[in-house]
Amino acid sequence: MNPEKATHSKEIRKILKEALHDNKDLNLYLESGSKHAKLTSGAHPLTILSSPSDRKSVKNFEKELTEFIKKIRENTITHGACE
């Protein structure tokens, strides 16, 4: 799935494109859900609102995405150190 199909919000599509491009090493991908698309690395999904209501929602999504990527990176480092 591409960002254009994941959400109607231009701002969120731009954020998603940047996140996917900048974090290729995490193997992130978009998948469709029952009501909303999800950004996932396999085990950890992040729900993407199809039509956020305002700028605050976009800022909240950007914050959630940053935390999501941070958690995945921490998890990857932890699992990599164990091997």
ZAKOL-510589 format. One record per atom (N, C-alpha, C): residue in one letter; residue number from 1; atom name; x, y, z. Coordinates in nm, 4 decimals, always signed. Example, Ala and Ser with C-alpha at 12.3 -4.5 7.8 and 13.67 -1.06 7.14 Angstrom:
BEGIN
> A/1/N/+1.3190/-0.5690/+0.7800 .
> A/1/CA/+1.2300/-0.4500/+0.7800 .
> A/1/C/+1.3200/-0.3300/+0.7800 .
> S/2/N/+1.2850/-0.2250/+0.7080 .
> S/2/CA/+1.3670/-0.1060/+0.7140 .
> S/2/C/+1.2900/+0.0030/+0.7870 .
% end
This chain:
BEGIN
> M/1/N/+0.0848/-0.1167/+0.0000 .
> M/1/CA/+0.0000/+0.0000/+0.0000 .
> M/1/C/+0.0899/+0.1238/+0.0000 .
> N/2/N/+0.0480/+0.2260/-0.0697 .
> N/2/CA/+0.1256/+0.3493/-0.0708 .
> N/2/C/+0.0579/+0.4558/+0.0171 .
> P/3/N/+0.1311/+0.5606/+0.0549 .
> P/3/CA/+0.0748/+0.6628/+0.1438 .
> P/3/C/-0.0516/+0.7297/+0.0903 .
> E/4/N/-0.0641/+0.7404/-0.0426 .
> E/4/CA/-0.1830/+0.8035/-0.1003 .
> E/4/C/-0.3101/+0.7255/-0.0680 .
> K/5/N/-0.2985/+0.5940/-0.0557 .
> K/5/CA/-0.4151/+0.5113/-0.0242 .
> K/5/C/-0.4381/+0.4990/+0.1260 .
> A/6/N/-0.3368/+0.5323/+0.2046 .
> A/6/CA/-0.3463/+0.5160/+0.3498 .
> A/6/C/-0.4265/+0.6257/+0.4179 .
> T/7/N/-0.4225/+0.7479/+0.3631 .
> T/7/CA/-0.4883/+0.8602/+0.4289 .
> T/7/C/-0.5252/+0.9684/+0.3283 .
> H/8/N/-0.6222/+1.0501/+0.3652 .
> H/8/CA/-0.6633/+1.1623/+0.2807 .
> H/8/C/-0.5831/+1.2880/+0.3119 .
> S/9/N/-0.5114/+1.2868/+0.4214 .
> S/9/CA/-0.4378/+1.4037/+0.4684 .
> S/9/C/-0.3040/+1.4185/+0.3955 .
> K/10/N/-0.2868/+1.5324/+0.3281 .
> K/10/CA/-0.1614/+1.5587/+0.2575 .
> K/10/C/-0.0441/+1.5647/+0.3547 .
> E/11/N/-0.0679/+1.6238/+0.4718 .
> E/11/CA/+0.0394/+1.6377/+0.5701 .
> E/11/C/+0.0869/+1.5007/+0.6195 .
> I/12/N/-0.0078/+1.4130/+0.6488 .
> I/12/CA/+0.0283/+1.2788/+0.6975 .
> I/12/C/+0.0938/+1.1973/+0.5862 .
> R/13/N/+0.0464/+1.2116/+0.4627 .
> R/13/CA/+0.1107/+1.1410/+0.3508 .
> R/13/C/+0.2564/+1.1833/+0.3384 .
> K/14/N/+0.2829/+1.3126/+0.3516 .
> K/14/CA/+0.4196/+1.3629/+0.3428 .
> K/14/C/+0.5047/+1.3050/+0.4560 .
> I/15/N/+0.4515/+1.3049/+0.5769 .
> I/15/CA/+0.5222/+1.2497/+0.6927 .
> I/15/C/+0.5514/+1.1014/+0.6714 .
> L/16/N/+0.4522/+1.0274/+0.6213 .
> L/16/CA/+0.4703/+0.8838/+0.5960 .
> L/16/C/+0.5782/+0.8575/+0.4915 .
> K/17/N/+0.5750/+0.9339/+0.3826 .
> K/17/CA/+0.6750/+0.9152/+0.2772 .
> K/17/C/+0.8152/+0.9366/+0.3332 .
> E/18/N/+0.8313/+1.0421/+0.4125 .
> E/18/CA/+0.9623/+1.0702/+0.4714 .
> E/18/C/+1.0039/+0.9582/+0.5671 .
> A/19/N/+0.9100/+0.9121/+0.6486 .
> A/19/CA/+0.9414/+0.8063/+0.7455 .
> A/19/C/+0.9807/+0.6768/+0.6744 .
> L/20/N/+0.9084/+0.6418/+0.5703 .
> L/20/CA/+0.9401/+0.5199/+0.4959 .
> L/20/C/+1.0766/+0.5316/+0.4274 .
> H/21/N/+1.1042/+0.6473/+0.3718 .
> H/21/CA/+1.2312/+0.6679/+0.3021 .
> H/21/C/+1.3489/+0.6721/+0.4000 .
> D/22/N/+1.3332/+0.7454/+0.5094 .
> D/22/CA/+1.4431/+0.7645/+0.6049 .
> D/22/C/+1.4711/+0.6414/+0.6914 .
> N/23/N/+1.3777/+0.5471/+0.6957 .
> N/23/CA/+1.3925/+0.4304/+0.7833 .
> N/23/C/+1.3827/+0.2992/+0.7061 .
> K/24/N/+1.4399/+0.2960/+0.5883 .
> K/24/CA/+1.4358/+0.1752/+0.5047 .
> K/24/C/+1.4952/+0.0544/+0.5759 .
> D/25/N/+1.5929/+0.0789/+0.6619 .
> D/25/CA/+1.6582/-0.0307/+0.7331 .
> D/25/C/+1.5652/-0.1025/+0.8308 .
> L/26/N/+1.4535/-0.0402/+0.8669 .
> L/26/CA/+1.3583/-0.1021/+0.9604 .
> L/26/C/+1.2542/-0.1885/+0.8905 .
> N/27/N/+1.2554/-0.1878/+0.7576 .
> N/27/CA/+1.1581/-0.2653/+0.6786 .
> N/27/C/+1.0136/-0.2307/+0.7152 .
> L/28/N/+0.9855/-0.1015/+0.7281 .
> L/28/CA/+0.8488/-0.0570/+0.7563 .
> L/28/C/+0.7651/-0.0674/+0.6294 .
> Y/29/N/+0.6378/-0.1001/+0.6460 .
> Y/29/CA/+0.5479/-0.1043/+0.5318 .
> Y/29/C/+0.4068/-0.0695/+0.5758 .
> L/30/N/+0.3251/-0.0294/+0.4798 .
> L/30/CA/+0.1859/+0.0051/+0.5056 .
> L/30/C/+0.0971/-0.1127/+0.4701 .
> E/31/N/-0.0010/-0.1381/+0.5542 .
> E/31/CA/-0.0989/-0.2428/+0.5232 .
> E/31/C/-0.2374/-0.1896/+0.5542 .
> S/32/N/-0.3355/-0.2410/+0.4839 .
> S/32/CA/-0.4719/-0.1953/+0.5077 .
> S/32/C/-0.5298/-0.2697/+0.6275 .
> G/33/N/-0.6101/-0.1974/+0.7036 .
> G/33/CA/-0.6778/-0.2556/+0.8189 .
> G/33/C/-0.8266/-0.2549/+0.7942 .
> S/34/N/-0.9045/-0.2916/+0.8942 .
> S/34/CA/-1.0492/-0.2951/+0.8762 .
> S/34/C/-1.1075/-0.1554/+0.8549 .
> K/35/N/-1.0591/-0.0566/+0.9309 .
> K/35/CA/-1.1079/+0.0808/+0.9138 .
> K/35/C/-0.9966/+0.1775/+0.8766 .
> H/36/N/-0.8762/+0.1520/+0.9261 .
> H/36/CA/-0.7643/+0.2428/+0.9031 .
> H/36/C/-0.6427/+0.1639/+0.8559 .
> A/37/N/-0.5575/+0.2318/+0.7817 .
> A/37/CA/-0.4315/+0.1703/+0.7402 .
> A/37/C/-0.3378/+0.1644/+0.8604 .
> K/38/N/-0.2373/+0.0796/+0.8484 .
> K/38/CA/-0.1398/+0.0651/+0.9564 .
> K/38/C/+0.0004/+0.0669/+0.8990 .
> L/39/N/+0.0893/+0.1313/+0.9730 .
> L/39/CA/+0.2315/+0.1263/+0.9435 .
> L/39/C/+0.2877/+0.0214/+1.0368 .
> T/40/N/+0.3623/-0.0722/+0.9828 .
> T/40/CA/+0.4097/-0.1819/+1.0666 .
> T/40/C/+0.5503/-0.2263/+1.0284 .
> S/41/N/+0.6131/-0.2891/+1.1235 .
> S/41/CA/+0.7433/-0.3516/+1.0986 .
> S/41/C/+0.7274/-0.5022/+1.1114 .
> G/42/N/+0.6050/-0.5474/+1.1189 .
> G/42/CA/+0.5746/-0.6895/+1.1362 .
> G/42/C/+0.5013/-0.7128/+1.2659 .
> A/43/N/+0.5672/-0.6879/+1.3777 .
> A/43/CA/+0.5082/-0.7155/+1.5086 .
> A/43/C/+0.4389/-0.5947/+1.5705 .
> H/44/N/+0.4832/-0.4737/+1.5360 .
> H/44/CA/+0.4320/-0.3533/+1.6005 .
> H/44/C/+0.3615/-0.2626/+1.5004 .
> P/45/N/+0.2277/-0.2526/+1.5051 .
> P/45/CA/+0.1574/-0.1639/+1.4125 .
> P/45/C/+0.1292/-0.0258/+1.4715 .
> L/46/N/+0.1201/+0.0738/+1.3844 .
> L/46/CA/+0.0779/+0.2086/+1.4214 .
> L/46/C/-0.0388/+0.2441/+1.3308 .
> T/47/N/-0.1538/+0.2731/+1.3896 .
> T/47/CA/-0.2736/+0.3066/+1.3127 .
> T/47/C/-0.2609/+0.4453/+1.2518 .
> I/48/N/-0.3032/+0.4576/+1.1263 .
> I/48/CA/-0.2998/+0.5844/+1.0541 .
> I/48/C/-0.4429/+0.6295/+1.0305 .
> L/49/N/-0.4771/+0.7466/+1.0801 .
> L/49/CA/-0.6118/+0.7991/+1.0608 .
> L/49/C/-0.6336/+0.8308/+0.9136 .
> S/50/N/-0.7475/+0.7899/+0.8595 .
> S/50/CA/-0.7737/+0.8151/+0.7184 .
> S/50/C/-0.8101/+0.9607/+0.6927 .
> S/51/N/-0.8771/+1.0241/+0.7885 .
> S/51/CA/-0.9159/+1.1641/+0.7738 .
> S/51/C/-0.9005/+1.2377/+0.9061 .
> P/52/N/-0.7798/+1.2800/+0.9395 .
> P/52/CA/-0.7635/+1.3531/+1.0655 .
> P/52/C/-0.8432/+1.4824/+1.0622 .
> S/53/N/-0.8958/+1.5201/+1.1772 .
> S/53/CA/-0.9881/+1.6329/+1.1822 .
> S/53/C/-0.9211/+1.7697/+1.1833 .
> D/54/N/-0.7979/+1.7788/+1.2299 .
> D/54/CA/-0.7353/+1.9105/+1.2401 .
> D/54/C/-0.5837/+1.9006/+1.2462 .
> R/55/N/-0.5183/+2.0155/+1.2532 .
> R/55/CA/-0.3717/+2.0203/+1.2593 .
> R/55/C/-0.3184/+1.9514/+1.3844 .
> K/56/N/-0.3957/+1.9582/+1.4929 .
> K/56/CA/-0.3538/+1.8937/+1.6168 .
> K/56/C/-0.3417/+1.7425/+1.5957 .
> S/57/N/-0.4334/+1.6850/+1.5212 .
> S/57/CA/-0.4285/+1.5420/+1.4914 .
> S/57/C/-0.3035/+1.5070/+1.4126 .
> V/58/N/-0.2657/+1.5928/+1.3193 .
> V/58/CA/-0.1454/+1.5696/+1.2389 .
> V/58/C/-0.0223/+1.5761/+1.3289 .
> K/59/N/-0.0166/+1.6760/+1.4176 .
> K/59/CA/+0.0966/+1.6881/+1.5111 .
> K/59/C/+0.1022/+1.5670/+1.6045 .
> N/60/N/-0.0142/+1.5226/+1.6520 .
> N/60/CA/-0.0179/+1.4039/+1.7386 .
> N/60/C/+0.0322/+1.2814/+1.6634 .
> F/61/N/-0.0065/+1.2669/+1.5371 .
> F/61/CA/+0.0386/+1.1535/+1.4573 .
> F/61/C/+0.1896/+1.1589/+1.4398 .
> E/62/N/+0.2422/+1.2774/+1.4127 .
> E/62/CA/+0.3865/+1.2919/+1.3941 .
> E/62/C/+0.4611/+1.2520/+1.5220 .
> K/63/N/+0.4070/+1.2903/+1.6367 .
> K/63/CA/+0.4674/+1.2542/+1.7654 .
> K/63/C/+0.4600/+1.1025/+1.7868 .
> E/64/N/+0.3427/+1.0433/+1.7589 .
> E/64/CA/+0.3255/+0.8984/+1.7731 .
> E/64/C/+0.4208/+0.8225/+1.6804 .
> L/65/N/+0.4366/+0.8716/+1.5584 .
> L/65/CA/+0.5252/+0.8072/+1.4619 .
> L/65/C/+0.6699/+0.8120/+1.5096 .
> T/66/N/+0.7113/+0.9253/+1.5634 .
> T/66/CA/+0.8472/+0.9382/+1.6157 .
> T/66/C/+0.8708/+0.8384/+1.7286 .
> E/67/N/+0.7740/+0.8271/+1.8196 .
> E/67/CA/+0.7851/+0.7317/+1.9305 .
> E/67/C/+0.7844/+0.5874/+1.8795 .
> F/68/N/+0.7013/+0.5602/+1.7803 .
> F/68/CA/+0.6904/+0.4278/+1.7199 .
> F/68/C/+0.8255/+0.3844/+1.6617 .
> I/69/N/+0.8873/+0.4722/+1.5837 .
> I/69/CA/+1.0161/+0.4407/+1.5226 .
> I/69/C/+1.1238/+0.4260/+1.6296 .
> K/70/N/+1.1182/+0.5113/+1.7308 .
> K/70/CA/+1.2155/+0.5031/+1.8403 .
> K/70/C/+1.2063/+0.3677/+1.9107 .
> K/71/N/+1.0836/+0.3214/+1.9385 .
> K/71/CA/+1.0639/+0.1919/+2.0046 .
> K/71/C/+1.1151/+0.0771/+1.9173 .
> I/72/N/+1.0877/+0.0845/+1.7882 .
> I/72/CA/+1.1344/-0.0216/+1.6986 .
> I/72/C/+1.2873/-0.0239/+1.6953 .
> R/73/N/+1.3483/+0.0921/+1.6881 .
> R/73/CA/+1.4954/+0.0999/+1.6873 .
> R/73/C/+1.5526/+0.0430/+1.8166 .
> E/74/N/+1.4927/+0.0781/+1.9305 .
> E/74/CA/+1.5396/+0.0258/+2.0589 .
> E/74/C/+1.5237/-0.1254/+2.0641 .
> N/75/N/+1.4123/-0.1751/+2.0154 .
> N/75/CA/+1.3851/-0.3181/+2.0133 .
> N/75/C/+1.4844/-0.3895/+1.9222 .
> T/76/N/+1.5151/-0.3307/+1.8071 .
> T/76/CA/+1.6098/-0.3896/+1.7128 .
> T/76/C/+1.7489/-0.3963/+1.7746 .
> I/77/N/+1.7882/-0.2898/+1.8412 .
> I/77/CA/+1.9206/-0.2868/+1.9053 .
> I/77/C/+1.9274/-0.3927/+2.0161 .
> T/78/N/+1.8214/-0.4029/+2.0960 .
> T/78/CA/+1.8182/-0.5008/+2.2050 .
> T/78/C/+1.8285/-0.6436/+2.1514 .
> H/79/N/+1.7487/-0.6751/+2.0486 .
> H/79/CA/+1.7507/-0.8088/+1.9911 .
> H/79/C/+1.8821/-0.8368/+1.9186 .
> G/80/N/+1.9391/-0.7359/+1.8566 .
> G/80/CA/+2.0667/-0.7531/+1.7871 .
> G/80/C/+2.1795/-0.7812/+1.8845 .
> A/81/N/+2.1723/-0.7212/+2.0017 .
> A/81/CA/+2.2767/-0.7414/+2.1036 .
> A/81/C/+2.2682/-0.8803/+2.1654 .
> C/82/N/+2.1505/-0.9387/+2.1667 .
> C/82/CA/+2.1300/-1.0713/+2.2267 .
> C/82/C/+2.1820/-1.1836/+2.1373 .
> E/83/N/+2.1891/-1.1594/+2.0097 .
> E/83/CA/+2.2275/-1.2660/+1.9152 .
> E/83/C/+2.3745/-1.2919/+1.9135 .
% end
